[in-house]
């Protein structure tokens, strides 16, 4: 056996000797996972709505600009 094989066997033995997690540890892991998921969903929603707001604001700015140009053009005509 070489050193790599011995290390693999030692790792396997250590992992087999581990005890299963206690209920409180599982509950902590689950709570942490829920918090992370909530943060990720919140961040995704915030990014989506900020993009929507930016798009709507840009569109409204274009409409106002077009309306101002049309109003300015109407005011320059002599009728």
C-alpha positions in Angstrom: 0.0 0.0 0.0 1.1 3.5 -0.7 0.6 6.6 1.4 -2.5 7.7 -0.6 -4.3 4.4 -0.1 -3.5 4.5 3.7 -4.9 8.1 3.9 -8.1 7.0 2.1 -8.6 4.1 4.4 -8.1 6.4 7.4 -10.6 8.9 6.1 -13.1 6.2 5.5 -12.6 4.8 9.0 -13.1 8.3 10.5 -16.2 9.0 8.5 -17.7 5.6 9.6 -17.0 6.4 13.2 -18.9 9.7 13.2 -22.2 9.7 15.1 -25.3 10.9 13.4 -26.2 14.5 14.2 -28.4 15.3 17.2 -31.9 16.7 16.6 -30.8 20.2 17.8 -28.0 20.2 15.2 -30.4 19.2 12.4 -32.8 21.9 13.6 -30.0 24.5 13.5 -29.0 23.4 10.0 -32.6 23.6 8.8 -33.1 27.1 10.3 -29.9 28.3 8.7 -30.9 26.9 5.3 -34.3 28.6 5.6 -32.7 31.9 6.4 -30.3 31.6 3.5 -33.1 30.7 1.1 -35.2 33.7 2.4 -32.2 36.0 1.8 -31.7 34.7 -1.7 -35.4 35.0 -2.6 -35.5 38.5 -1.2 -32.4 39.6 -3.1 -33.8 38.1 -6.3 -37.1 39.9 -5.9 -35.4 43.2 -5.0 -33.3 42.9 -8.2 -36.3 42.0 -10.3 -38.4 44.9 -9.0 -35.5 47.4 -9.2 -35.1 46.4 -12.9 -38.9 46.9 -13.5 -38.8 50.3 -11.8 -35.8 51.3 -13.9 -37.5 50.2 -17.1 -40.8 52.0 -16.3 -38.9 55.1 -15.3 -36.9 55.1 -18.5 -40.1 54.6 -20.5 -41.9 57.4 -18.7 -38.9 59.7 -19.3 -39.1 58.9 -23.0 -42.8 59.7 -23.1 -42.3 63.0 -21.2 -39.5 63.9 -23.6 -41.7 63.1 -26.7 -44.6 65.1 -25.2 -42.3 68.1 -24.5 -41.0 68.0 -28.1 -44.6 67.8 -29.5 -45.7 70.7 -27.3 -42.7 72.7 -28.2 -43.4 72.0 -31.9 -47.1 73.1 -31.6 -46.1 76.3 -29.8 -43.8 77.3 -32.6 -46.5 77.2 -35.3 -48.2 80.4 -36.2 -51.9 79.6 -36.7 
